[in-house]
Amino acid sequence: MILIWLILIPLMGGLLAWLFSRGNDRLPRWISLIALIIDFILVLLLWMQYPERAGLTNRSWLVDINLEWIPRLGISFHLALDGLSLLLVMLTSFLGIMSVAASWTEIKERVGFFHFNLMWSLAGITGVFLSLDLFLFYFFWELMLVPMYFLIALWGHENRISAAVKFFLFTQLSGLLMLAAILGLYFVHARGTGIYTFDYTQLLGTTMGSTEGMLLMLGFLIAFVVKLPAVPFHTWLPDAHTEAPTAGSIILAGLLLKTGAYGLLRFAVPLFPHAALDFTPVAMALAVIGILYGAVLAFGQTDLKRLVAYTSVSHMGFVLLGIFAWNELALQGAVIQIICHGISTGALFIIVGALQERIHTRDMERMGGLWTSAPRMGGVGLLFGLASLGLPGLGNFVGEFLVLIGAYTVSIPMTAIAATGLVFATVYSLWMIQRTFFGPREVYLKVPDLNMREMTVMAFMVAVIVWIGLYPQPVINTAKGALNALQKNAGAMTSFGKISYPVSTGADRDTK
């Protein structure tokens, strides 16, 4: 029942936060924080209790619960946890705690309803990472979107309504394509086997024609790359990030984007390996375009929050590149990049939110020289700016480096072009720090430094990004078993890009 509790605790926490909010704005914050801490402890205990089962054995699932729901339609309540979903559920509860703590004083109106929407969005994201029934997966996919719409529309900034509508339209329409693809797969599987089911484990290896496979795969893929987001489906992201409250930006960047990457890893490639293999050159090209395009646009921004939003387009391009390179190193790098991007970009959004709360602007033209009055904020901002550019010793470097090594065995030209994205990242990251915390002051600003609560939040995030940068092996070991199982399920992709080197002489490479 622990998987059900991982979803129920934030759901109940959100309801209680809303119910007990009348006349007391502090109680919803504490209820939400305690609920998420309990969730995080449960996941942490799973990780500590089953370290071998999490990644170093051949067991597919750490925990698996499969209950009948609508048996006549082949719908079950099937939740399962492996090393990959364990890491992502842990990231969900961790960033949930950080988002509640970071927005402690920012939200002053309808505090209970704010935390209700925040907690239900987190519950939906957790359900996405745990669901193995495709109907249940789609249910949680939609559940996480509606609360996020309200977070942006009700507690966002100047143009919040248009940003929320744009976010909802992009994600909802692409989600409907995925629903059509789910139903298509459901009937194609029934045609070949006589069994109507939405169960992921039974749908693996479904026999279908090449055209059918490509169309169904594209239905899943479009929904996932819109959420990732990949160019040209990214245009909703900068607006949503810019207008969302701090907690909303943390959840968007750190978690909602990761559901797209998770969907590609868990569903799009393993369910349709032949179609995914055929689509690989296009996907890798989109990844490289996203890396460069996001970096160039980030450099051109004057709105600090919009700049950080465009960095997500660039960084998630590395994740897409690693997924479609589909070898062990590239997949390991994609998983580490997923986690580290969530931490580093979430931290940058917390800093932007703290600045906006203090000086009521995100315009870098009105900043400069803030290090003098806020050295702690400047130091933390510098560290996460360096993480964003991929400095060795911080987690993002490990993820991007492994992705590039893995992609090199698939396409040297694509890898070489993608590597130039690291140069662009250096430019926009240092430019961001220079214009915000150093340089001449256009307007004299004496900014209060990070307080104890904010420094505690930052300390936890710094600890995680440095730990993964210096010692990523626990994360790699945890994901290893799940990634091996995914590669085994996607049999047609496993030979793609693998290179074996002759042991004897300098003979030509044998590319399989």
N, C-alpha and C positions, 0 to 999 in steps of 0.2 A: 504493500500500500504506500510505500514511501514516494513513489512517483506521483501518485494521486495527491499526496500531501504537498509535494513541491508546487503543484498548481493551485490547490485549494487554499493554502496559507496566504498567498498574495490576494486571492479573490476575497477571502474572508477579511483580511486586513483592510482592503479597500472599502468594503461595505461598512466595517466598524468605524473606519476613519470618517466616512460620510455621516453615519448615524450619530456619532458623538461629537460632531463639529459645532453644534449650535451653542453659541456663547463661549466657546473655548477653542482658540486657534492653535494652541500648542498640542492639544491631545491628538489630532489627526497626524501630526508630524511624528509624534512618539509611537503611535500605533503602527504606522507604516514602517518606521525604522526598525522597530522590534520584530515585526513580521518578516522583514527581509533579512535581518540578522539570523533569525531562526532558520529560514530557508538556506542561507549561506552555510550555516553550521551543519545542516543535514547533508548538503552536497560535499562539504569538506570531510565529514565523517565517512561518507561513501568513498571518497578518494583515498583517505588514510586507511580505511578498513580493507579495501580490495586493490592494493597497488598492483599486484601481479595480474589479477583478473581484468584490471583496467586497460592493460596494454601489452603485457609480455606473454600472454598465453593465447591459445587459439580459440578461446571461448568468445562467441560473437557478442553476447550481451551480458553486462553486469547485472542488470535487473530487468525483468520482462514480465509484464502483466497484460493478459489478453482476455477480456470479458465480452460476452455477447451483448450486442446493443440492438441492432435491427437485423437479425439473422436471415430473414427472408430476402433482404437486399444485399447480403454479404457484407454488412457494416458491423465492425467490432470496435470496442474501446481498447485499442492496442497501443500501449505505451512501452517503450524500451529505452534503456540507457547503455551506451557503450562509451569508449574513451573519448570519442569526438563530442558526443552530446554532453558528456560529463563536463568537459572543459567549457562548453558554451553555456550550459546551465549555471556553472559556477561564475562565469563572466556576467551573466544576467543578474544574478543576485548581488554580486559585488558592485556593478555599476548602478544597480537600483539603490543600494545603500548610499553610494556616493551622490546620486542625483537628489535623493531626499535631503541629505545633509547639506549639499551645496545650495539648495533653494530654500533653506530654512527661514531666511528673512526676506526673500525676494517676493514670495507669494503672500499677498495681504488680503485678497478678496476671494470668497468662496473656497476657503482653504480645504475644507472637507471634500468637496466635489473634485478639486484638483488632485488630491491624493487618491481618491477613488479611481479616477481615470488613469493616473500614473500606475497604480497597482494592477489594474485590470489589463493595461497594455503589457506590463511585465509578465502577468499570468499567461496572456496569449502567446508571448514570445517563448516562454518556457514550454508551453504546449506544442509549439512548432518544433522545438528541438527534441521533443520526446515522442511525437506521434509516428506510428508506423502503419496506421490505417489512413489511406489517402483522403477519405471523406472526413475523418477527424482532423487530419492535417489542414485541410482547407477550412474547416470550422475555426481552428485556432488562428489560421492565417488572416481570416476576416476579423476575428475578435480583437487582434492587436491593432487593427487600423482605426476602428471607430473611436476608441479613447484617445488615440494620438491626434485624430482630427480635432477633437474638442480641446486638447491641450494647446494646440496651435491657435485655434479660432477664438478661444475664450481668454487665454492668458498670454497670447503673443504680443508682438509689437505693432508698429504702425500699419503695415499692410497684411495683417494676420489673416483676414478672411479670404482674400484672393490666394494667399499662399496655402492655406488649409484646403481650399477647394481644389487647387491644382494638385496638391499632394494626393488627395482622395481620388480624384479622377484618374490620375496615372496609375496608382496602385490598384484601384478597384477594377478598371477596365482590363489591365493585364492579369489580374486575378481571375476574371471571368474567362479569359483565354485558357488559363490553367485548369479551371473547372471543366471546360469543354474537352481539354486534353485528358483529364482524369476519367471522364465519362467515356471518351473514345478508347482509352486503354482498357477500361472495365469491360466494354463490349467486345473488343478485339480478343482479350483473354478468354472471355466466355465462348466466343466463336471457335477457338481452338481446343478448349478443354471441357466445355460444358459447365464450368464452374463460374458463378458470378461472385466476385470478391473485390474488395478494395484493399486487401491486405498486401503490404509492400513485399513481404517475404515470398508470397505466392506469385505476385506479378513479375518478379525478377525472372528474366529469361523468357518472357512471353514471345511467341513466334509471330512475326509480322513482316509485311513487305517493306522494301526500302522506302517507298514513298510514304506509306503509313507511318513508319517509324520516324521519318524526318518531320512530318507534319505534327505528330504527337509530341516529339521532342521539342519542336519550336514553341508549342503551346506552353510547356513547362519553362523553357529557356527564357522566353520573353518576360514572363512574370518574375523570374529570378534576376535577370539583368536589369530590369526596371528598378528593382529594389536594391541592387548591388551598389550604385547604379553604374551602368556602362554607357559610354557615348554610342548612339545619340539619344538614349533614353534617360539622360541625367538631368534634364532642365528643371524638374520639380525640386531637386535637392537644394540648390543654393537659396531659393526663396523660402523653402520650409525651414532650413537651418537658421536663416537670418531672422525670420519672424518668430520662431519658437522661443518659449522661455528656456532658461538654462537647463532645467531637468529634461525638457523635451529634446533639446539639441543633444544632450548626452545619450539619451535613449535612441534617438535617430541614428547618430553616428556610431555609437558603440554597439548597438544591438539590432535595430531594424535592418540596417545594411547587411549585417551578418546573416540574417535569415535568407537573403538572396544567395550568399556564398554557400551556406549550408544546403540550400535546396539544390544547387548545382552538384555539390559533392554527393549528397545522399540520394537524389532522385534523378536529375536530368541525365547524368552520365551512366550510372549503373542500370537504369531502366531501359535506356536506348543507346547502348555502347556503339553500335555500328553507325547510327546517325550522328552521334557525338564525334566519332572519329572522322566522318566526312566533313563535319562542320568545324573541325579543329583549326584549320588555317584562317577561317573567317573570325573565329573567336579570339585567336591570338592576335590577329590584326586589330580587332576592336580593343583588345587589352592594351596594346602598345599605343594606339591613338588616344585612349583614355589617359594613359600615364602622361603623355606629353601635353595633350590638350588641357587637362586639369591643372598641370603645373604652370603652363603659360598664362591661363586665365587667373590663377591664384596670384601671380605676380602683378597683374594689372588691377587688382582691387584696392580700393581705399577704405571700404567697410571691413573692419577686422574680422567680424563674424563670417562675412561672405568669403573672405580669403581662406579661413580655416575650412569652410564648406567645400571649396574647390579643391583643397588638398585631399579631401576624401575621395573625390573622383579619381585623382592621380594614384593614390595609394591602393585603392581597391582594384585598379588596373593590374597591379602586381598579383593580387589574389586570383583574378580571372586568368591571368597568364599561367600561374602555377597550377590551377585546376585543369586547364586543357593541355598543359604539358604532360600531366598524368603519369608521373613517375615518382618514386619514393621521396627523393629530395625535394622536388617541386611541391608535392602535396604537404610535406612537413613544413616547408616554408610558407605555404598558403595558410596553414592552420596558425602558425606563430604570428604571421602578419595580421590575421583576423583578430587575434587576441590583443596584440600590441597596438594596432591601430585603434581599437576600442579604448584602450587605456590612454594613449597619448593624445588622441583627438578629443576624447572626453575631458581630459585635464585642460586642454587649451580652451575648450568651450566654458569650462568653469572659470578660468581666468578672464575670458571675455565677459562673462556674466558678472563677475565681481567688479570689473572695470565699469561696465555699463550701470551697475547699481550705484557706483560711487560718483561717476562724472556724467552719467546720463547721455552718453554718446558712444558710438562704435567707430567713429570717423578717425582714422589714423592721422589725418591732417591736423587734428586738434590735440594730438598726443605728442609725445616726445619728452625725454628727460624725466620719465616717471620713476626711474630707478632711484633717484635721490630721495624721494619721499616714501617709496614702497620697495625697498631692496629685497624683501622676502618674495614678494610677487614677481619682481624682475628675475630673481634667481631661479624660481620654479618655472617661469615662462621660458627662460633661456634653456633650461634642461629639456623641457618638452619640445621646444623648437629644434634643439639638436637631435632629439629622438625622431622628430618628423623628417629631418633630412637624412636619417640613417647613419648616425654616428656610431662607430664600433664601441661596444660596451653597453649599448642600450638595445632593447628588444627588437625594435623595428629593423635594425641592421641585420640581425640574424634571419628574420623572415625574408627580407628582400634578397639577401645574399643566397639563401638556399633556393629561392624561386629562380634566380638568374642562373645558378649552376644547373638546376634541373631543366630549365628551358633551353639551355645551351645544347643539350643532347638532342633536342628536337628541332630547333631552328636557330642557327647562329646569327643570321641577319636580324631576326626579331629580337633576340636577346641583346644584341649590340645596340639597337635603337632604344630598347627599353632601359638599358643601363644609362643612357644619356638623361633619363628622367631623374636620376640621382643628382646630376649636376643642376638641373632646374630646381630640384627640391632644396639644394643648398642655397640657391639664390633667393627663393621666396621665403625660406625660413629665416635666414639672417636678415633679410629686408624687413620682415615683420617685426623681429626683435629690435632692430635698429630704429625703426620709425616709432615704435611704441615706447620703449624704455630708455633709449639713448637719443642722441641727436639734438638739434635745437628745439626750443619750446615755442610753438606758435602762440599758445595760450598758457599762462602760468597756472599750473595745477598742482595743488598739494593733496595727494591721494592717500587716504588711510591705508596702511599696509594690511596684509592678510591677518585676520584675527586667529585665535586659538582653534576655533571650529574649522575654519578654512584651511589652516595649516595642517590639522590632523587629517583632513581629507586628502590634501596634497601629499602628505607623508606616506600614506598607504599607497597611493598611485605611483609615487616615485620608487617605493620599495619594490613594487611588482615589475615595473619597466626595467629597473636595474638588475633585479634577480634574473629575469628571463634573458636579459642581454649578456649576463655573465655566466649563467648556468641554465641553459634551456633544456637540458636533458630530461628532467621530470615531465615537462610538457610533451616533448617528443615521444617519450616512452608511453605516456598515457594515451596519446593518439595513435600509436603505432599499430596496435591490433585492429582498431577500427579502420584505419587507412588500408591495411593489408586486406581486410575483408572486402572493402569497397573495390580495390583493384581486382580482387578475385571475382567479384560479381560482374564487373565490367570487363569481361574476358577479351572483347575485341580491342579495348583500349590498352591493355596491359603490355602489348608488344610495341606500342607506338613510341618511337623516339628512343628506345633502348639501344645502347651501343655496347658491344663487347670488343675488347681489345685483345689481339693476339698476344700470347705470352712470350713467344720465342723471339721474333725479330720485329723490325719496324714496318711490318706489312701494313697494307691499307686496312682501314677500319671496316669491320663487317657490320653494316647497319641493318638492323632487323625492323 
